[in-house]
Amino acid sequence: MKIEELFPEVNEIKDSVLREKVIRVWEYAIQKGGWEDFPLDKIPFTLLIPTKRNLVEHTRTVTRMAMAVARERDDVNMDFVIAGALLHDVAKLLEFTHNDGKVVKSEYGKRIRHPVGGAMLAEKFNLPYEIAHIIAAHSKEGEFVTRIPEAVIVHHCDFIDFHIEKGKI
């Protein structure tokens, strides 16, 4: 399936070069993680809590929430918000693996958490450093840096979605 079909929000990125790089990062992570023949809608967005929500649903929800917040602010870069939100969990495709149809932590994921792996992917594809920062700072790793406004938005939208899901347990 094409990334634009999985994540139609990518088409909201006005900068065509940035849009294409976001798509290429997802394609690369799918290939590198060995997910080509595994349905992406069967990958949970987290292994920390039991959930039926998958990585695609979570990513799209966080992206749409972040876009809504960014629309209310006229002092943030919307393209950065969308790209950062779409890529905030992309490295879960490296942090996780599948074994006998079950999604589990990978050897990579035991050593490198997805915020760091995602920032590394952003750097690999020459995305603006602000995108790498949004990815790296969206989780607890962000507590050690000063988040740019776009990273604050993605961080909070991610945690809103996670905590609502966690409350369902």
QUIFENBEL-V59809 format. One record per helix or strand of 3 or more residues. SS is the DSSP state (~ for helix, > for strand). FROM is the first residue (numbers start at 0). TO is the last residue. Records with the same first field share a line. If there is no record, write none. Layout:
# QUIFENBEL-V59809
SS->FROM-TO  FROM-TO
This chain:
# QUIFENBEL-V59809
~->2-5  7-11  15-32  39-41  54-71  77-86  91-94  106-110  113-123  128-136  139-143  148-165
>->95-98  101-104
